[in-house]
Amino acid sequence: MVYELTRSFPKEEMFGLSIQMRRAAISIASNIAEGSSRGTKKDQLRFYEIAYGSAIELLNQCVISTDLGLMTKEKLHEIRECISGITYMLHKLRVATSKSNYLREPNTDYENDPDINP
């Protein structure tokens, strides 16, 4: 959604707001992935917090984009709803991780991992 939106931004924003929004969006998923590979709850929770922060950063950048006339209020509402869902899931992930007594062993069997090799 962010990549599609920023394609319509003016070329002078290519290395400004556009790239910042793309990086924040990628950071959300990347930090969730990295956090899930960590061996301690403390490490996992820290990466989930960073992902949460990236989601809020992206929301702020969308508000700024709307204020600058780069996106519509309708699109802001759509993205806000999506980010709200993401932050809700991240909150639940953080709560579940902090309550869990179980930390899974890292998967090193990449050839048989359905997430990597469907």
Contacts in CASP RR format, 6 or more apart in sequence:
PFRMAT RR
TARGET T0000
AUTHOR 0000-0000-0000
METHOD contacts of the structure
MODEL  1
MVYELTRSFPKEEMFGLSIQMRRAAISIASNIAEGSSRGTKKDQLRFYEI
AYGSAIELLNQCVISTDLGLMTKEKLHEIRECISGITYMLHKLRVATSKS
NYLREPNTDYENDPDINP
1 25 0 8 1.000
1 78 0 8 1.000
1 79 0 8 1.000
1 82 0 8 1.000
2 21 0 8 1.000
2 22 0 8 1.000
2 24 0 8 1.000
2 25 0 8 1.000
2 58 0 8 1.000
2 79 0 8 1.000
3 22 0 8 1.000
3 25 0 8 1.000
5 21 0 8 1.000
5 65 0 8 1.000
5 71 0 8 1.000
5 75 0 8 1.000
5 79 0 8 1.000
6 13 0 8 1.000
6 17 0 8 1.000
6 18 0 8 1.000
6 21 0 8 1.000
6 22 0 8 1.000
8 70 0 8 1.000
9 17 0 8 1.000
9 18 0 8 1.000
9 65 0 8 1.000
9 70 0 8 1.000
10 70 0 8 1.000
13 70 0 8 1.000
17 61 0 8 1.000
17 64 0 8 1.000
17 65 0 8 1.000
17 68 0 8 1.000
17 70 0 8 1.000
20 61 0 8 1.000
21 58 0 8 1.000
21 61 0 8 1.000
21 62 0 8 1.000
21 65 0 8 1.000
24 54 0 8 1.000
24 55 0 8 1.000
24 57 0 8 1.000
24 58 0 8 1.000
24 61 0 8 1.000
25 54 0 8 1.000
25 58 0 8 1.000
27 50 0 8 1.000
27 51 0 8 1.000
27 54 0 8 1.000
27 57 0 8 1.000
28 51 0 8 1.000
28 54 0 8 1.000
28 55 0 8 1.000
28 58 0 8 1.000
28 86 0 8 1.000
29 51 0 8 1.000
30 51 0 8 1.000
31 47 0 8 1.000
31 48 0 8 1.000
31 50 0 8 1.000
31 51 0 8 1.000
31 54 0 8 1.000
32 47 0 8 1.000
32 48 0 8 1.000
32 51 0 8 1.000
32 90 0 8 1.000
32 93 0 8 1.000
34 47 0 8 1.000
35 43 0 8 1.000
35 44 0 8 1.000
35 46 0 8 1.000
35 47 0 8 1.000
35 48 0 8 1.000
36 44 0 8 1.000
37 106 0 8 1.000
38 44 0 8 1.000
38 47 0 8 1.000
39 103 0 8 1.000
39 106 0 8 1.000
40 103 0 8 1.000
41 97 0 8 1.000
41 98 0 8 1.000
41 100 0 8 1.000
41 103 0 8 1.000
44 97 0 8 1.000
44 103 0 8 1.000
45 94 0 8 1.000
45 97 0 8 1.000
45 98 0 8 1.000
48 90 0 8 1.000
48 93 0 8 1.000
48 94 0 8 1.000
48 97 0 8 1.000
49 94 0 8 1.000
51 90 0 8 1.000
52 87 0 8 1.000
52 90 0 8 1.000
52 91 0 8 1.000
52 94 0 8 1.000
55 83 0 8 1.000
55 86 0 8 1.000
55 87 0 8 1.000
55 90 0 8 1.000
56 83 0 8 1.000
56 87 0 8 1.000
58 79 0 8 1.000
58 83 0 8 1.000
59 79 0 8 1.000
59 80 0 8 1.000
59 83 0 8 1.000
62 71 0 8 1.000
62 76 0 8 1.000
62 79 0 8 1.000
62 80 0 8 1.000
62 83 0 8 1.000
63 76 0 8 1.000
65 71 0 8 1.000
65 76 0 8 1.000
66 72 0 8 1.000
66 73 0 8 1.000
66 75 0 8 1.000
66 76 0 8 1.000
107 113 0 8 1.000
110 116 0 8 1.000
110 117 0 8 1.000
111 117 0 8 1.000
END
